[in-house]
Amino acid sequence: MTTFIALYRGPTVADAEVVGLSADPEIVADFASRLLRRPAPPEEDPMLAPKHRAARRILRLIRTEALAAGGESR
């Protein structure tokens, strides 16, 4: 599975353009780790809770794969 990080910039989301792109395992692992360190928001909508749990599972998988590919743990 390919995983990469893209950085966009623009006056609005619709007008944003890619200014940076990386598939470097260290950058990918660091970004996933940073997102996982943020506390999960309290879920007010029970229909969204499974989606948010799945997203965190995917972030853990991405971090694990990136670390195995040579990224450093942070």
Backbone as a ProteinNet text record, in pm:
[ID]
protein_1_A
[PRIMARY]
MTTFIALYRGPTVADAEVVGLSADPEIVADFASRLLRRPAPPEEDPMLAPKHRAARRILRLIRTEALAAGGESR
[TERTIARY]
85.2	0	89.9	59.2	135.5	76.6	164	122.6	212.4	153.4	232.3	163.3	239.3	190.8	196.4	89.1	85.1	55.6	123.4	102	47	-68.9	-135.3	-137	-142.7	-155.7	-237.4	-326.5	-406.5	-504.7	-567.2	-661.2	-784.9	-822.7	-933.9	-896.1	-970.9	-945.2	-956.2	-1056.3	-1076.4	-962	-896	-788.4	-649	-640.4	-509.7	-435.8	-303.9	-217.5	-114.6	-70.5	31.2	163.1	222.2	353.3	458.2	414.3	507.7	443.9	526.5	477.7	591	559.9	663.7	606.9	681.5	650.9	761	846.5	955.3	896	935.9	876.5	889.8	998.7	1016.8	913.3	888.4	790.3	649.8	619.3	487.1	463.8	563.3	549.7	533.3	611.1	602.1	463.9	413.1	281.8	172	173.8	73.6	83.1	204.8	223.5	168.1	192	141.3	-10.9	-72.7	-219.2	-272.1	-203.8	-248.9	-230.4	-136.8	-115.9	-228.6	-299.6	-412.6	-524.8	-585.6	-696.1	-813.5	-876.2	-995.2	-1104.1	-1170.7	-1276.6	-1393.7	-1462.8	-1580.9	-1682.4	-1733	-1824.2	-1967.6	-2022.7	-2161.2	-2258.1	-2209.9	-2294.7	-2254.2	-2336.8	-2299.9	-2276.9	-2327.9	-2305.9	-2163.8	-2098	-1962.1	-1855.1	-1890.7	-1791.8	-1717.3	-1784.6	-1710.9	-1613.4	-1651.7	-1563.6	-1437.6	-1452.4	-1336.7	-1246.6	-1306.6	-1225.2	-1148.9	-1213.5	-1147.7	-1032.7	-1051.7	-946	-824	-846.3	-733	-664.1	-741.6	-680.3	-593.1	-641.5	-564.2	-437.4	-446.2	-327.2	-224.5	-270	-175.7	-109.1	-185.8	-130.8	-29.6	-63	29.7	158.7	147	266.7	351.6	288.4	360.5	432.5	362.5	423.1	537.8	519.2	624.1	746.6	724.5	838.1	913.3	839.2	902.5	981.2	939.1	1007.1	1126.3	1151.8	1269.9	1244.2	1120.1	1091.5	1130.3	1159.1	1195.4	1073.1	1066.5	955.2	977	868.8	876.9	776
-116.9	0	123.3	218.8	343.7	444.4	507.1	611.4	731.5	848.9	970	1086	1190.8	1312.2	1424.1	1500.9	1614.4	1741.1	1848.3	1978.2	2073.6	2129.3	2220.9	2360	2463	2600.1	2678.6	2762.3	2846.4	2927.8	3025.7	3111.3	3035.8	2929.6	2844.3	2699.9	2605.9	2464.6	2441.1	2499.5	2480.6	2536.7	2641.1	2705.7	2658	2573.3	2529.7	2446.8	2458.6	2383.3	2307.6	2195.9	2115.6	2192.5	2205.8	2270.6	2173.9	2059.8	1959.8	1822.7	1722.3	1585.2	1493.8	1396.3	1305.1	1167.6	1064.7	927.6	875.7	965.9	927.9	862.1	737.8	666.5	740.7	814.1	887.7	999.1	1071	1179	1122.5	1015.2	952.4	900.5	830.9	776.7	889.2	996.8	1109.7	1174.5	1196	1259.4	1172.2	1042.1	950.9	949.9	948	947.7	1074	1187.5	1314.3	1316.3	1264.6	1259.9	1167.1	1056.5	961.3	1014.7	1106.6	1165.1	1261.2	1310.9	1399.6	1315.7	1363.3	1285.8	1278.7	1164.5	1149.8	1240.4	1315	1403.3	1320.6	1372.9	1300.1	1292.4	1173.7	1153	1182.3	1283.7	1320.1	1246.9	1209.4	1139.9	993.1	903.6	762	700.3	761.4	709.2	736.3	838.5	871.8	800.8	749.4	684.3	571.3	480.9	373.4	427.4	533.8	593.9	649.7	717.7	775	665.2	558.3	445.6	380.5	365.2	306.1	393.9	523.8	615.8	601.8	588.5	572.6	437.7	333	202.1	212.2	282.6	299	380	485	562.2	475.2	387.5	297.3	203.3	153	64.9	139.7	260.2	340.7	364.4	400	423.7	297.8	183.4	56.1	23.5	37.7	8.6	104.3	233.2	331.6	305.1	269.2	237.1	114.3	16.2	-104.3	-71.7	32.1	70.5	162.8	195	274.9	405.7	435.4	557.9	543.4	654.1	650.9	677.4	613.9	637.3	768	843.3	970.5	971.2
0	0	0	-82.6	-88.7	9.6	86.5	179.9	158.3	151.7	134.1	204.8	227.2	292	188.7	178.9	87.4	167.3	133.1	196.7	90.9	120.8	29.5	90.5	2.4	50.3	-51.8	-0.1	-87.3	-6.7	-69.2	2.3	50.1	-20.9	19.4	-12.6	40.8	10.7	-139.8	-201.8	-345.7	-429.2	-379.9	-455	-415.3	-316.3	-266.8	-371.8	-369.3	-458.7	-375.7	-429.4	-361	-360.5	-241.5	-230.3	-176.6	-128.4	-79	-81.8	-109.2	-117.6	-74.3	11	56.6	88.6	48.6	88.1	179.6	228.3	318.1	442.4	473.9	587.6	720.4	739	864.7	877.5	768.6	770.7	788.9	718	728.6	870.6	927.5	1063.3	1165.3	1149.1	1242.1	1235.7	1115.8	1100.8	1161.2	1131.8	1187.9	1340.6	1393.2	1539	1602.3	1538.5	1591.7	1594.1	1487.4	1485.7	1594.2	1617.7	1719.6	1861.6	1880.8	2014.6	2052.2	1953.4	1982.4	2041.5	2147.8	2205.2	2107.5	2105.6	2021.9	2078.4	1992.3	2043.1	2095.7	2195.7	2242.5	2128.4	2107.7	1994.8	2035.9	1974.3	2002.9	1910.6	1792.1	1695.7	1692.9	1744.4	1750.2	1612.5	1508.3	1373.6	1325.3	1381.3	1339.4	1420.7	1536.9	1623.7	1552.9	1482.2	1412.8	1306.8	1240	1138.7	1203.4	1315.6	1384.5	1441.5	1494.2	1544.4	1429.5	1316.1	1199.3	1151.6	1152.9	1110.4	1201.2	1330.6	1423.4	1403.6	1374.1	1344	1219.3	1118.9	995.8	1022.9	1104.2	1139.3	1210.8	1300.4	1369	1269.1	1174	1071.2	984.1	943.5	863.6	939.8	1067.3	1149	1157	1181.9	1192.2	1061.2	949.3	819.5	788.3	819.4	792.3	878.7	1004.4	1091.2	1039.7	991	936.1	809.5	738.4	614.5	639.1	764.7	795.3	865.3	897.7	971.9	1117.8	1182	1323.4	1407.8	1524.1	1617.3	1689.7	1709.6	1783.9	1892
[MASK]
++++++++++++++++++++++++++++++++++++++++++++++++++++++++++++++++++++++++++

